[in-house]
Amino acid sequence: MKVAVLGAGAIGAYVGAALHRAGADVHLIARGPHLAAMRRNGVQVLSPRGDFTAHAHATDNPQEIGPVDYVFLGLKANSYAACGPLIEPLLNDTTAVIAAQNGIPWWYFHHHGGPHDGQRIESVDPGGAVSAVLAPERAIGCVVYAATELEGPGVVRHLEGTRFSIGEPDRSASERCHAFSEAMQAGGLKCPVEKDLRNDIWLKLLGNISFNPISALARATMRQMCHHGGTRQVIETMMRETLAVAEALGCDIGISIERRLAGAERVGDHRTSTLQDLEAGKPLELDVLLAAVAELADITGVDVPTLRTVHAISDLLAHRTAA
């Protein structure tokens, strides 16, 4: 199995290291000091499950790699539309793209069925710009339940969780999903193939849509947000509104808000990916979270006033960060 990790940051390098340990032909695509460190010392994974180092091929030039069986996409979703020159050398007719993104994916209504089948979500696929680069037919969805951070160039700190749920947009149990799942499991990760990954998407989104923007606005960790009474109440309200949109689209998350909050609290003083991006001066990945769910609320007629308020404030922060 030949796998390219496009965007080998904290999550991408962690997955690439695990697949390399399992014997897959792994190629990590990165840049800057992080790339230089991976070339020199490999990917160093520091984990409560045991430290290890993987010396996978690392490059900033996809032309060196050529077509692969799978592209594991570790880029932020707001980079997808511009990633054409990087991903095109990696594709052949059967290459699958596994997008490990937070929030609502560009392929969400691809083979969805029902009244919204095939509908484009403008917040995540403006004018079809993402679909033009990443054909929905290539997409395998991926929901990440692992917390990692780049402790330094080439050094991934694995904090918690090893589950990477995957699934086809058309809900089929495909061979390509099962083959990738087996490789991930051989590398020590959990990778269940879900019949309808959209339920997992909303389960993960329940936390991301609330904790991520609030963490950036308050510069707070998961534990701090859970322990502050007023902030916790805002997060609970955002979760209730998100659940209402999910249910209007026929999704069953199967978990209570109280249980979701308890899980977040157990993560401790972890900084969300949005807070990490803010502190690093990177663009904030908010459209696939707040803007997309607000758009889906318009489509389904669900009232989401708190989500819209937090979106307005965090969107201003995102624009100020990008300026």
Secondary structure as GFF3:
##gff-version 3
##sequence-region A 1 323
A	DSSP	beta_strand	2	6	.	.	.	ID=ss1
A	DSSP	alpha_helix	10	21	.	.	.	ID=ss2
A	DSSP	beta_strand	25	29	.	.	.	ID=ss3
A	DSSP	alpha_helix	32	41	.	.	.	ID=ss4
A	DSSP	beta_strand	43	46	.	.	.	ID=ss5
A	DSSP	beta_strand	52	54	.	.	.	ID=ss6
A	DSSP	beta_strand	57	59	.	.	.	ID=ss7
A	DSSP	three_ten_helix	62	64	.	.	.	ID=ss8
A	DSSP	beta_strand	70	73	.	.	.	ID=ss9
A	DSSP	three_ten_helix	77	82	.	.	.	ID=ss10
A	DSSP	alpha_helix	84	87	.	.	.	ID=ss11
A	DSSP	three_ten_helix	88	90	.	.	.	ID=ss12
A	DSSP	beta_strand	96	100	.	.	.	ID=ss13
A	DSSP	three_ten_helix	126	128	.	.	.	ID=ss14
A	DSSP	alpha_helix	129	133	.	.	.	ID=ss15
A	DSSP	three_ten_helix	136	138	.	.	.	ID=ss16
A	DSSP	beta_strand	139	152	.	.	.	ID=ss17
A	DSSP	beta_strand	155	167	.	.	.	ID=ss18
A	DSSP	alpha_helix	175	186	.	.	.	ID=ss19
A	DSSP	alpha_helix	197	218	.	.	.	ID=ss20
A	DSSP	alpha_helix	222	227	.	.	.	ID=ss21
A	DSSP	alpha_helix	229	248	.	.	.	ID=ss22
A	DSSP	alpha_helix	257	267	.	.	.	ID=ss23
A	DSSP	alpha_helix	273	279	.	.	.	ID=ss24
A	DSSP	pi_helix	287	291	.	.	.	ID=ss25
A	DSSP	alpha_helix	292	300	.	.	.	ID=ss26
A	DSSP	alpha_helix	305	322	.	.	.	ID=ss27
###
